[in-house]
Amino acid sequence: MKVVCTVTLFFFGLRISSVAQSQSSHFPLCHATQLSFAVDDENGYFNGMSHSGTLLVLRNLGPNTCTVPARPVIVFEDAAHHPLSISSEAPRGMHPGPVILPAVIPVGAEVTSEIRWVSSDAFDANNSISPAYITLSIVGGTLRTKFEGRLFGPADKQPMYTMTLFKRDPM
């Protein structure tokens, strides 16, 4: 993938500029109707030592290559589709952070992101929430899939999760 880069040099009073454009800028944003959304626990790969997680999987079912934000906002919901008070931990080095290029999804391909959370009572007193769904807002709508898991946090704070950037799944 090429990265957007502008270089301006001043050499003896001459200004020389070079611009390279990102491949992702050539593709439109994915529309919710062209994507499938699923979670995959990878046969328990994320489970252990009071932690759990899952893989978020977006597949492009549409006729064209498109892009999604590499770090979209996800929302956990209860069985009645009400948002739950669960938040994402800010990734290290993201204050305000680097520019994150969108994830490109070719036709028939997938992008994946790992989310992880505390899944057992690892605190003296705790706050736990068991979501029924996880949602992802994309241009044209909201993608929703069933979620099984329990997120724990300290009694005085909401449960939190960590999330990696969406990247192309090597399959």
C-alpha positions as CSV (number, residue, x, y, z in Angstrom):
1,M,0.0,0.0,0.0
2,K,1.4,3.4,-0.9
3,V,1.2,6.1,1.8
4,V,0.0,9.7,1.3
5,C,3.2,11.7,1.4
6,T,4.1,15.2,0.3
7,V,7.8,16.2,0.3
8,T,8.8,19.8,-0.3
9,L,12.4,20.6,-0.6
10,F,13.9,24.0,-0.8
11,F,17.3,23.8,-2.6
12,F,19.0,27.1,-3.6
13,G,15.6,28.9,-3.7
14,L,13.9,26.2,-5.9
15,R,10.8,24.4,-4.5
16,I,10.5,20.8,-5.5
17,S,7.3,18.8,-4.5
18,S,6.5,15.1,-4.8
19,V,3.1,13.6,-3.9
20,A,2.2,9.9,-3.6
21,Q,-1.4,9.0,-3.1
22,S,-2.8,6.2,-0.9
23,Q,-4.3,3.2,-2.7
24,S,-7.2,3.4,-0.3
25,S,-8.2,6.9,-1.6
26,H,-9.1,5.3,-4.9
27,F,-11.9,3.1,-3.5
28,P,-15.3,4.2,-2.2
29,L,-16.5,3.6,1.3
30,C,-18.2,0.3,1.8
31,H,-22.0,0.5,2.1
32,A,-23.6,-1.6,4.9
33,T,-25.6,-3.6,2.3
34,Q,-22.5,-5.0,0.7
35,L,-20.9,-6.3,3.9
36,S,-21.4,-9.2,6.2
37,F,-20.5,-8.9,9.8
38,A,-19.6,-11.8,12.2
39,V,-17.7,-12.7,15.2
40,D,-15.4,-15.7,15.5
41,D,-13.9,-16.9,18.8
42,E,-11.2,-18.8,16.9
43,N,-12.1,-22.0,18.9
44,G,-11.2,-20.4,22.2
45,Y,-8.0,-18.8,21.1
46,F,-8.7,-15.6,23.1
47,N,-9.6,-17.4,26.3
48,G,-7.4,-17.6,29.4
49,M,-6.2,-16.0,32.6
50,S,-9.5,-14.0,33.2
51,H,-9.5,-12.7,29.7
52,S,-11.5,-13.4,26.6
53,G,-12.0,-12.0,23.1
54,T,-13.2,-12.5,19.6
55,L,-12.4,-11.7,16.1
56,L,-14.6,-9.2,14.3
57,V,-15.0,-10.2,10.6
58,L,-16.2,-8.0,7.8
59,R,-16.6,-9.6,4.3
60,N,-17.2,-7.6,1.1
61,L,-20.1,-9.3,-0.7
62,G,-20.5,-6.4,-3.1
63,P,-19.4,-6.0,-6.7
64,N,-16.5,-3.5,-6.0
65,T,-13.5,-3.1,-3.8
66,C,-14.3,-0.7,-1.0
67,T,-13.0,0.7,2.3
68,V,-14.0,0.8,5.9
69,P,-12.5,2.8,8.8
70,A,-9.6,0.8,10.2
71,R,-10.8,1.6,13.8
72,P,-14.6,2.0,13.6
73,V,-16.8,2.6,16.7
74,I,-18.4,-0.6,17.9
75,V,-21.4,-0.7,20.3
76,F,-22.5,-3.5,22.6
77,E,-26.3,-3.9,23.0
78,D,-28.7,-5.7,25.2
79,A,-31.4,-8.1,23.9
80,A,-33.7,-5.1,23.2
81,H,-31.0,-3.4,21.1
82,H,-30.3,-0.7,23.8
83,P,-26.6,0.4,23.9
84,L,-24.7,-0.8,26.9
85,S,-22.2,1.2,28.9
86,I,-19.0,-0.5,27.7
87,S,-16.1,1.5,26.3
88,S,-12.9,1.0,24.4
89,E,-9.5,1.6,26.0
90,A,-7.5,4.2,24.0
91,P,-4.7,2.4,22.3
92,R,-1.2,3.4,23.3
93,G,0.3,6.2,21.2
94,M,-3.1,7.4,20.1
95,H,-3.3,10.8,21.8
96,P,-4.4,12.3,19.4
97,G,-2.5,9.7,17.4
98,P,-1.4,9.0,13.9
99,V,-3.5,9.2,10.8
100,I,-5.0,5.8,10.3
101,L,-5.7,4.9,6.7
102,P,-8.9,3.0,5.9
103,A,-8.9,-0.8,5.5
104,V,-9.3,-1.8,1.8
105,I,-11.6,-4.9,1.2
106,P,-11.5,-6.4,-2.2
107,V,-14.5,-8.3,-3.5
108,G,-15.0,-11.5,-1.6
109,A,-12.2,-10.7,0.9
110,E,-12.4,-10.1,4.6
111,V,-10.9,-7.7,7.1
112,T,-10.6,-8.7,10.8
113,S,-10.0,-7.0,14.1
114,E,-9.4,-8.6,17.5
115,I,-11.2,-7.4,20.6
116,R,-10.3,-8.5,24.1
117,W,-11.8,-7.9,27.5
118,V,-11.6,-9.1,31.2
119,S,-14.0,-12.0,31.3
120,S,-14.1,-13.0,35.0
121,D,-14.3,-11.4,38.4
122,A,-10.7,-10.2,38.6
123,F,-11.6,-7.2,40.8
124,D,-12.4,-7.0,44.5
125,A,-15.8,-5.7,43.6
126,N,-17.0,-5.7,40.0
127,N,-19.3,-4.4,37.4
128,S,-20.2,-7.0,34.8
129,I,-22.3,-6.8,31.6
130,S,-23.5,-9.6,29.3
131,P,-24.2,-8.0,25.9
132,A,-26.5,-9.8,23.4
133,Y,-25.3,-8.0,20.3
134,I,-22.4,-6.1,18.9
135,T,-22.9,-3.4,16.3
136,L,-20.8,-1.5,13.8
137,S,-22.0,1.6,12.1
138,I,-21.1,1.8,8.4
139,V,-22.2,4.1,5.7
140,G,-25.8,3.3,4.9
141,G,-26.7,1.5,8.1
142,T,-25.7,-0.5,11.2
143,L,-24.3,-4.0,11.0
144,R,-25.3,-6.2,14.0
145,T,-24.4,-9.7,15.1
146,K,-25.1,-11.9,18.1
147,F,-22.5,-11.7,20.9
148,E,-21.8,-14.2,23.7
149,G,-19.6,-13.1,26.5
150,R,-19.4,-11.3,29.7
151,L,-17.3,-8.2,30.3
152,F,-16.1,-7.2,33.8
153,G,-14.7,-4.0,35.2
154,P,-14.1,-2.5,38.6
155,A,-17.3,-1.6,40.6
156,D,-16.7,2.1,40.0
157,K,-16.1,1.9,36.3
158,Q,-17.7,0.5,33.2
159,P,-16.2,-2.6,31.6
160,M,-13.7,-1.9,28.8
161,Y,-12.3,-3.7,25.8
162,T,-9.3,-3.3,23.6
163,M,-9.5,-3.4,19.8
164,T,-6.9,-3.8,17.0
165,L,-7.2,-2.0,13.7
166,F,-9.1,-3.8,10.9
167,K,-6.6,-5.5,8.6
168,R,-6.9,-7.8,5.6
169,D,-7.4,-11.4,6.6
170,P,-4.8,-13.6,5.1
171,M,-7.3,-16.6,5.0
